[in-house]
């Protein structure tokens, strides 16, 4: 997260991106007092998020949260400044900015784990030969945008072997040393009611992911 300080206050701001277009992101700001002698007060959080669309906003004494969405991919700054609750025209006591990344594709990451003696050991991208390696995909979907979607996973192990699954993981019996690139194409499909003619239509998003697999 980013941290901007004044003499008496610090303001932390975070977001849970990246997200895909149409999904929602949560941006949180928290005000901290650096001096214990500062009198506690109520504060107002002023957000700037355009061209993103505000879905929801909540505010407490020392923190504020907004949920935003975007229909177009890009990198969008979201900023906030804090004033005393009943002094809107006063100089801000703290301000900060975070950058939200929005993509038109599925977001997530690949992980590689080696299975030894019924135990799973995560090695990043390294794995020993003659062992079973689990390659799995973790979907990043904090707002549950894909909750009604069905997924298909197209695996390319970089050695001429391909596999299609409905589960986000595969097991690979690695038997040759060297480096290879594992490629995964994720396809998500779901049914949605159109906003204009209110007919059901099939929606689809894809995502491409690559990870280096080093066989020792």
PEPE-V384238 format. One record per residue. N is the residue number from 1. RES is the residue in one small letter. PHI is phi in whole degrees, 0 to 359 (999 if undefined). NEAR is the number of other C-alpha atoms within 10 Angstrom. Layout:
N/RES/PHI/NEAR
N/RES/PHI/NEAR
This chain:
1/x/999/9
2/x/263/11
3/x/224/14
4/x/239/13
5/x/242/17
6/x/244/13
7/x/294/10
8/x/248/14
9/x/227/16
10/x/228/18
11/x/233/24
12/x/263/21
13/x/219/24
14/x/222/20
15/x/221/19
16/x/257/16
17/x/286/19
18/x/284/21
19/x/231/27
20/x/268/24
21/x/302/20
22/x/95/16
23/x/278/19
24/x/251/25
25/x/245/25
26/x/253/20
27/x/242/21
28/x/239/20
29/x/232/26
30/x/227/17
31/x/265/22
32/x/237/15
33/x/264/17
34/x/276/13
35/x/242/10
36/x/295/8
37/x/277/8
38/x/289/10
39/x/288/7
40/x/296/10
41/x/214/9
42/x/264/11
43/x/233/21
44/x/244/21
45/x/259/25
46/x/255/14
47/x/259/19
48/x/233/13
49/x/227/16
50/x/303/13
51/x/270/14
52/x/292/17
53/x/255/13
54/x/281/15
55/x/260/12
56/x/202/10
57/x/220/14
58/x/225/11
59/x/214/14
60/x/237/12
61/x/297/14
62/x/239/18
63/x/210/19
64/x/213/21
65/x/227/20
66/x/233/19
67/x/249/19
68/x/230/22
69/x/221/20
70/x/217/22
71/x/263/15
72/x/231/14
73/x/288/15
74/x/156/13
75/x/245/12
76/x/239/16
77/x/284/15
78/x/236/21
79/x/240/18
80/x/212/22
81/x/228/19
82/x/242/24
83/x/234/19
84/x/295/16
85/x/306/13
86/x/252/10
87/x/218/11
88/x/297/13
89/x/270/8
90/x/287/11
91/x/294/11
92/x/301/17
93/x/272/18
94/x/195/22
95/x/210/24
96/x/197/20
97/x/214/21
98/x/229/20
99/x/244/18
100/x/258/22
101/x/262/19
102/x/237/24
103/x/235/19
104/x/277/16
105/x/255/17
106/x/293/24
107/x/247/20
108/x/167/16
109/x/206/15
110/x/262/20
111/x/232/15
112/x/236/24
113/x/226/20
114/x/260/23
115/x/261/17
116/x/227/12
117/x/51/6
118/x/67/6
119/x/246/9
120/x/252/14
121/x/241/14
122/x/278/15
123/x/239/15
124/x/69/15
125/x/239/20
126/x/253/17
127/x/208/23
128/x/277/18
129/x/288/17
130/x/60/14
131/x/231/16
132/x/271/18
133/x/246/25
134/x/260/19
135/x/247/21
136/x/228/17
137/x/248/18
138/x/249/12
139/x/283/14
140/x/259/18
141/x/216/20
142/x/297/15
143/x/258/14
144/x/58/11
145/x/297/15
146/x/261/18
147/x/297/9
148/x/254/12
149/x/272/15
150/x/253/13
151/x/243/19
152/x/232/16
153/x/244/21
154/x/253/18
155/x/259/22
156/x/232/17
157/x/275/20
158/x/80/14
159/x/234/10
160/x/90/6
161/x/258/8
162/x/235/12
163/x/207/11
164/x/242/14
165/x/225/13
166/x/258/12
167/x/258/11
168/x/276/18
169/x/207/17
170/x/219/16
171/x/246/14
172/x/238/14
173/x/272/11
174/x/279/16
175/x/229/13
176/x/230/12
177/x/283/13
178/x/125/10
179/x/253/14
180/x/212/15
181/x/252/15
182/x/264/18
183/x/247/17
184/x/225/24
185/x/247/16
186/x/256/24
187/x/238/19
188/x/244/17
189/x/227/16
190/x/206/15
191/x/263/13
192/x/219/13
193/x/274/12
194/x/297/11
195/x/280/8
196/x/256/6
197/x/259/7
198/x/57/9
199/x/258/9
200/x/288/11
201/x/222/11
202/x/272/10
203/x/252/12
204/x/214/15
205/x/225/17
206/x/231/16
207/x/207/16
208/x/243/15
209/x/225/16
210/x/222/15
211/x/219/18
212/x/277/17
213/x/245/21
214/x/256/17
215/x/262/18
216/x/263/14
